[in-house]
Amino acid sequence: MDSKPKKQFFSGIIEAPPSKSHEQRIMAAGLLSQAGCVIENFGTSDDVLAAREIISQLGAVVVFDNDKLVIRKSIVKIGNLNKEYILNCRESALCARLFTPIACLFNNPFTVVGSGTLLKRTVADNFTILRQMGCEYESMDGKLPVYFKSAFLKSGEYKIDGSSSSQFISGLIMSLPLEKGDSKLIISNPVSINYILMTIEVIASFGVNINYRTDNQTDLIIDIPGNQTYKSKRIYTIEGDWSGIANICVAAAVNGKIGVKGLNKSSLQPDKDILKVFDLAGVNYYWENDNLIVEKSEIKAFDFNAVNCPDLIPAITVLAAFANGESHIYGASRLKSKESSRAEVLQNELKKANLNIRFKDDLIQIIGKGKYSFAEFDSHDDHRIAMALTVFGMLSENGARLENRHCVSKSYPDFFEDLKKITVDSN
């Protein structure tokens, strides 16, 4: 982002980028399906490209047919890959957590590797339940690479702490229906439950059914009948991504009026909760011909618990910066194991512009005033930080400059191009 001497106004209509979370799950199901699948509105983010390479490693045939991506029936049978292979997750924690249990279905040694910020994250801490299933693997302090010397799944009843992530649970949910016996997952302290429900919704569309319920409002119980088969000949359209587009919606809420196409009103994506934040903050928005319209509003200070949608925190921190009064965002402790320590980064970077922001334990406090000094920001190679700080700079009267902006390719490669389409100078 170049230095912007003037506050920007946002006007126009854009298309939401495809949801990488939705598409990665569809691709995983397509890999496991006897019939494969066809995907419309497929993405080009780094995380999606990583998932595409992984399913190809595991035997899927991926081809392009005009504007569609076709996943053909796997060239190998589950449990019969007969080679040692490498799952390169690039910087995608979802790929690492989702595809590791799926890879165990093939009963072959394999290695999970990554790059960049993913190498700093303890994603392998989630794999310990696989040892109860009989897997043997090696890792260094829970970080990649992880080498699986023996890998297979065993049906049964397992208790899992769900307080850190739902992604590995989604991988088990997708894998265990293919085992011969029935399974039960008892998830204590589950977070981001809607991502689990999204996984269940995806596999149900492939003819795989499981049951879930809550127990004493603390545990999530998932009953998984075994010996099922993924079947599908449907065309799947990837939903628009609520996570990335939330930043642009915040820009419009502070200074503009935009329409967003391609969002699912009934989406299970947790970051659809940006609309709940808008309700709390007094942001004017409405639906018109299936487009979400967001317009300039008098932003009120708000309190919001983001424990189930932590990816929203950078965007709504920017919203709070332009609110009138003191806002409180809870759930910040879930940001420690992301691409950066996001709460700490937000505090340190936004203080450069003289924003009154404090982070302690699980809480971020922001006292908005609306006028800020010019700042030189660093994204810390974190795509969500990069998007949020870009919007902050474009809303600030004195502007800002951002270093390391290209990391947005992880989830929203066209972010800067979309911003250009709707940006005009304020008068």
N, C-alpha and C positions, 0 to 999 in steps of 0.2 A: 504494500500500500504506500503510495506516495504521500508526501505532506499535503494536507488539505487545509487551505487558509480559511475556508468558509464552511459553515454548517451546511450539510446536504439535505435536500428534500427528496423523498422517494415516491414515485408515481408510476403506475403501469400494472401490467399483468405478467406473471411468470409461471412457469411449470415447476412444481416441486420435484426435486431429484428423486430417483428411485430409492426406496428404503433398502439399505444394505442388510439390515437385520432380517427383513422379510425375505430378501432374495437368497441370502446364504442358507436359510432354512429350506426354501424351495429347492435349491440345488442339492442339498443333502438328501432330501426326500426323493428327488429325481434319480440320484445315484442308487438309492436303495430300492427303487421301483422296478418291477419286471417290465413295465411298459415305457419307462422314461417319462419325459414331459416336454412341453413347449413353453417357453417363457417370453412374454411380451413386456415391453418397458424395462428391459434389463439395464443394469448400470455398468459404469466403467470405473468405479472407485477402486483404489488399491486393494481394499479388503475384499471386494467382490472378485477381483482378478485372482487374488490368492485362493479363494474358495474354488474358483473355476479350475485352477491348476491342481488343487488337492483332489477334487473328484475325478479328474483325468488320471492322476496317479493311482487312484483306487479302482480304475477300470472303466469309468464312464467315457462315452464318446460324445464330445461336445462340438457341435457345428453351428454355423450361422446360416440362416435361410431368410434372406432379405432383412426385414426388421425384427426377426425372431431368433431366439437362441434355442437350439434343440439339444436336449440331453437324451441320447439314445440308450437303449437297454445296455446294461453293463456287459462288457465283453468277458467278464469272469463271474463266477458264482461266489456268493458270500461264503467265506471260510475256505476259499480255494485260490488265493492270489498267487501263492507259490513264488514269492520273491520278497526280498527285503527292500524297503523303500523309505523315502524321506518325505515328510509332510512339511512343506515350507509355508509357514503362516504369515510371512512378511512381518507386518506390525499388527496383525489382527488377533486380539485376545479371543474374540468369538471363534475364529477358526481353530485356534489351539484347543479351546475348551469343548467346542461342539464336535469337532471331527476326531478327537482322540478316542472317545468311546466307540465311535462309528468304525474307526480303523481297527479296533480290537475285534470286531466281528470277523475280520479276515484271517485271524489266527496266525499271523506272521510277525516276526520282529520288524520294528520300524522305529524311526527317529523323528521327533517333533522339533523343528528348528524355527527360528524367526530372525528378525533384524530390527535395527533401530531401537525405538523406545520399548518394544516388546521384550527385549533382552533384559531390561531392568525390572520387569514385573514378575511377581512370584505366581505365575499362572499354574505351575505344577503343584502348588499346595492343594488345589482342588482334586488332584488325581488320586489321593490316598485311598479312597473307597475302592479303587481298582485293585489294590493289593488284597482286599478282602475277597475279591472275585478270582484271585489267583494269578494276577499279572505280576511280573517282575520288571521293574524299571529303575533307572538311575537318573538322578538330577543333582544339580549343585544349588543348594539353598532354595529349592523350589523354582529355580529359573530355567529357561531354555538354554541349551538343548536338553531334551529328555530322551533317553534311549530305552525302548521297550525290548527287553531280551526275550520275554514271552508275553503274548498278548491274547487274551480271550475274555469273553464275558460269561458270567454264570448267573442265572436267574436266582432270585431269592428276595429276602427282606433286608433292606438296608436303611440305616439312619444317617442322615446327612445334615450338616450345619449349612444352612442356606443364607447366612447373614452377609457373606462377602460377594456372592455372584449367583445369578441364575443360569449362566451360560452352560456350565458343565452339566447341570441338571437337565437342561434341554437336550444335550447330547445323549444322556442315558435314556431319556424319554423316547428319543428317536430310535435307539439301538435295541433296547430290551424287548420290544414286541416281536423281534425276529428270533429270540431265543425259544427253546422248546418249552420251558416251564414258565409259570406265572411269577411276577415280581411285584414287590411293594416298596415304594420309596416313602420314607417318613422324613419330611423336610422341616427342621426346626428353624425358627426365626427367618422365614423366607422373605427375600426382598425382590423387587421388580417382578412381582407375580405375573403381571400382564405379559411379560416376555415368555414365561412358562405357558401361559394360556395361548399365546400366539403359536408356540410350537405345537401344542395340542390341536389347535385349529388347523395348522398346516398338515399334520399327519392324518387328521380326520378326512381332509380333502383327498388324501391318497388311500382311503379305505381302511386306515388303522385307527382303532378306537381304544381309548383308555378312560378310566374314571378317576375323578379327584374330589376331595372334600376337605374341609377344615376340621380340626379337632381342638376343642377348647380355645378356638380363635388364636392359637399360637402355632400349631403344626399344620402343614399341608400334607395330606395323605394322597398318594398317587398309586392307584391299582392298575397294573399293566398286564393284561392277559398275554401269554406267550403264543408262539406258533402262528403269528399273523403274517400277512403278506402285503407289501406296498403295491397298489395297483392304481394306475392312472393313465388316461389318454387325454386329459384335459389340457386346455391352454390356460396358463397362469399369468395374470397381469400383476406386476409388482406394484405395490402401493407407493404413493408419494411419501417421502421421508419427513416426519414431523420434527425430528431432531435438528437437522440442518436448517430447515426453513424457519424454525423458531427465531433464529437470529435476524433474518430479514423481516419477519413479522414484528419483532421488537423495534427495528428501525422505523417501520411505518407507524407503529403506535406512538413513537416519540415525535416523528416529524414526517408525515406522509400519508398516502392512501394507496394501497396496493391490493391486487387480487391474486390469489394463488390457486392454480389449477392442479388437479391430480391427487388431492388429499381425500382420504377415506373418513367420512364423518363417524363411522362406527369402528374405526381402527382400534386394535388392542395395543398399539404402540404406546408405551408409558409416556412418551414425550408429547402426546396429544394433550397432556395436562398443562401445556402452555396456555390453553384456553381457560383452565381454572385459575391460573395466575392472572390472566387478563381480567377475569371477573373480579378478583380481589383488588386489582390495581385500577379498576375503573376504565379499562381499555375498551373502546368501541370496536366491535367486530360483528359480522353477520355472514350468513351464507346466501349467495345469489347465483342461481343456475349452477349449483355444485361447486362454485368458486368460493373460497374463504376471502372475505374482504376485511382488511384491518385498516383503521384510519386514525389519524392524529387525535390524541386524547390528553386530558389533564391527568397525568399519572399520579396515583395516590400511593403512599407507602403501604406495604403489605407484609404479612407474615405467611410463610409457606414452608411446608415440610416436603422436601424433595428426596426423601430416602428411597422412594421407588422410581424416581426419574432423575438420577444424579447428573445425567448428561445435559439436563436443562440448566444447571446452575450457572455456567458462564453467561448464557444468554439473559437469564432473569436477573443476574447481578448487574448487567448493563441497564436493564429496565429500571432497577432500583436506583441506579445512579442518577436517573433523570426523574425520579419521583419526588414528591414533596413530603419530606419527613424521613423517619428512620424505619428501614425495612429489616426483617429478620428472615434468613433462609436457613432452614435446618436440614440435616442430612449430609453436611459437609465432610464428615468422616469417611464417607464412601468415595471421596475423591482422591484418597491417598494412593491408590493402586491403579490409577489411570495412566495415560501416556505421560503425564506429569503429575506432580502433587498439586492438583488444580486449585484448591482453595488457597494454598500458600502462594502459588503463582499469581492468581487473581489479585490477592492482597498486595503483593510486592509490585506488580506491574501497574495497577491502577493508582497506587499511591504516587507514582511518578507524575500523574496528572492532578495530584492534590485531591483525590477522592478520599473522603473519610470512610475507610473500610477496615474492619477488624475481623480476624478469624481466630477462633479458639474452640478446640474440641470439635463439637458437632455443629457449631453456629457461625454463620457469617452475618455481621451487622454492617449495614450500609446507610450512611446519612447522605441523602441526595441533595444536591444544590443546583445542578443543571449547567453550571459554568465551570470549565476546567482549563487548566493550562496545557500547552503543547507538551507532548511526551514522545519519547523514543521507546517503543514497545518491542519486546521479544516474545515470540510465540512459544518458545521452549520446545519447538517441534511437536506441538500439540494442536491438532486440527480444530478442536472446539475452542481452545483459547484463541487461536488465530482468527476464527470467525467472529468471536465476541469482541475482541479488541479492535478489529477492523470496524465493526459497527459503532463501537464507542467513539473511535476517532472521527468517523464521518458524522456523528451527531454532535461532536464538540465544536464550539465556535472557534477554537484555536487549533483544531485538527490534531493529527498524530502521524507517526511513521511506524511501520511494522517491519521487523526483521523476521526472516524465516517463515514466509507466508505460504510457501508451496506445499506445506504439510496438509493443506485442506484437501489434497487429492486422496487422502485416506478415506474420506467419506463423501465429499462434495466437490468433485473436480471443477465444476463450472461455477463455483461460488462467486468469484470475482467477475466473471462474464455476466452472470445474472444481476449482480449489483449494478454493473454499468448500464444494463438495459433500463433500470428503473430510477437512475440517479439524475437529479437536476440540481443546479445551485439554488440555494434559498435566496430570496430577495430581502 
